[in-house]
């Protein structure tokens, strides 16, 4: 047969219509070992490093203004910086409370694990000076998590579809808006490391099953849960998919048991290390005895379900379902209050103004249309592409695609219910989207017309990363909208703040307690020498309730609450979401009246030189009547 007429060899795991999802012929021949690393692994390292370097440069330049001015992406990033700095300054490893909020009575539920890379960065760069050390750390640490996430996504894709498709996966990571949002410079809170640990567990789930691999996956999930119980749905999904894999292939028993027992044991050990004297303290918002009991029951139940080695898939699934029911029952018996969630006991005002306003914890249908599209677009495309790859594959490849499909479906459902889970769903969607992109680009290259070929190439990238379309739309809308940063909104009597940094001018005042809106409390303690009363953290609901009641209530109530708080100053930024709620929804409250220019003889105005407003609290307090 002439060379030009030879048929392209087909991969045995794929049908005729999906040839471009196959691994390359070189990979099909099997990996070659070179210095302890397969050539497949070595060949993907360079694209990862190049892709990450380009993404790091672009993201750092995009965030340059925020880096220079130390503008935090979220109040949690300011608070996370304070947690690490306080530990380095001598605060106990086991004490994660914030002593510069509410006169030192401000408990927190965060984990010290996230503080470790931040503390390392701050310590290593300390000789450069505090300001430089903070900025370098807040750039480098998130970019390290981005590099790790890119490497893990590439590894997952390589195991599913080969090195060629893994290179496309590397390209898609920086094109996921919701994923990059959590992995860009200045984003130092825990979400990035949760994504990394979920990807690590997924990569191990798709590896050749063994006890060692299962144990490593369980440890990754244990660290994920120790960092935050927000990871419970994805951790349960990964463990559940591993259990279903055993139901389909009983020889995976060792892998499954190693996973569930290392998850339980790892969580137990990390809880002891990170909580110490508070090991037995009950909690619903962090790993605690009730949750450990649940994980222990899951390990025991799974062991019993696999012990008899049932003969059919249906019986094995039924045994696993029984273990799952026992696991849920354990939590209900040991910690019944946790079934209602950690926010069930919030005061009504805190729930209605603060909790409902935290968009990352709300469902998809409560998000703005552009953010919802950025969150769910890629997972939906990923589901379709992953399902197609599964349908076309055979053998071990088919099972691996099936496992990822189940996991992605679960992650997407969680993202629909809780927006913060969208980044992990996006990451898990990339392998499927990468195979789709590879096929689309192959077709685009075959188009003879240059213009049409370029259009098809651009369309392929947009189709494989649809969230980017929404992101581009948001940027374009902001660019085309005339700037009106100093124009008051309807009903507003003072110019709005353009950034939270406007309130930092209060740093020139003598140190004291600042009575400020909840969302700027962390920024105040991170960038000034003052204390603040409250921040948006549910373990300290009373300070939040005091702030909200004072700013939305009548001046008489506000005066009483502010005096009792021990505040020396009152400050805030007009035009921010929180103060807009005060002004718009509570027009007779203290903040709305202050914005309208009303004066009270117990508050002395302070000239700030910025749109931020500030007053000195006068003691003893005279009558609350406003001046004419």
Secondary structure as GFF3:
##gff-version 3
##sequence-region A 1 628
A	DSSP	three_ten_helix	3	5	.	.	.	ID=ss1
A	DSSP	three_ten_helix	16	21	.	.	.	ID=ss2
A	DSSP	alpha_helix	25	28	.	.	.	ID=ss3
A	DSSP	beta_strand	33	34	.	.	.	ID=ss4
A	DSSP	beta_strand	37	38	.	.	.	ID=ss5
A	DSSP	alpha_helix	39	62	.	.	.	ID=ss6
A	DSSP	alpha_helix	64	69	.	.	.	ID=ss7
A	DSSP	alpha_helix	75	88	.	.	.	ID=ss8
A	DSSP	three_ten_helix	102	104	.	.	.	ID=ss9
A	DSSP	alpha_helix	113	125	.	.	.	ID=ss10
A	DSSP	three_ten_helix	126	128	.	.	.	ID=ss11
A	DSSP	alpha_helix	130	161	.	.	.	ID=ss12
A	DSSP	alpha_helix	163	173	.	.	.	ID=ss13
A	DSSP	alpha_helix	177	183	.	.	.	ID=ss14
A	DSSP	alpha_helix	191	205	.	.	.	ID=ss15
A	DSSP	alpha_helix	211	227	.	.	.	ID=ss16
A	DSSP	three_ten_helix	229	231	.	.	.	ID=ss17
A	DSSP	alpha_helix	232	248	.	.	.	ID=ss18
A	DSSP	three_ten_helix	250	252	.	.	.	ID=ss19
A	DSSP	alpha_helix	253	275	.	.	.	ID=ss20
A	DSSP	three_ten_helix	276	278	.	.	.	ID=ss21
A	DSSP	alpha_helix	289	307	.	.	.	ID=ss22
A	DSSP	alpha_helix	313	334	.	.	.	ID=ss23
A	DSSP	three_ten_helix	336	340	.	.	.	ID=ss24
A	DSSP	alpha_helix	348	349	.	.	.	ID=ss25
A	DSSP	pi_helix	350	355	.	.	.	ID=ss26
A	DSSP	three_ten_helix	359	361	.	.	.	ID=ss27
A	DSSP	three_ten_helix	364	366	.	.	.	ID=ss28
A	DSSP	alpha_helix	369	392	.	.	.	ID=ss29
A	DSSP	alpha_helix	395	417	.	.	.	ID=ss30
A	DSSP	three_ten_helix	419	421	.	.	.	ID=ss31
A	DSSP	alpha_helix	422	445	.	.	.	ID=ss32
A	DSSP	alpha_helix	450	464	.	.	.	ID=ss33
A	DSSP	alpha_helix	467	480	.	.	.	ID=ss34
A	DSSP	three_ten_helix	500	508	.	.	.	ID=ss35
A	DSSP	beta_strand	513	516	.	.	.	ID=ss36
A	DSSP	alpha_helix	518	527	.	.	.	ID=ss37
A	DSSP	beta_strand	531	532	.	.	.	ID=ss38
A	DSSP	three_ten_helix	538	540	.	.	.	ID=ss39
A	DSSP	alpha_helix	541	552	.	.	.	ID=ss40
A	DSSP	alpha_helix	555	565	.	.	.	ID=ss41
A	DSSP	beta_strand	569	572	.	.	.	ID=ss42
A	DSSP	alpha_helix	577	585	.	.	.	ID=ss43
A	DSSP	alpha_helix	590	595	.	.	.	ID=ss44
A	DSSP	beta_strand	603	606	.	.	.	ID=ss45
A	DSSP	beta_strand	613	617	.	.	.	ID=ss46
###
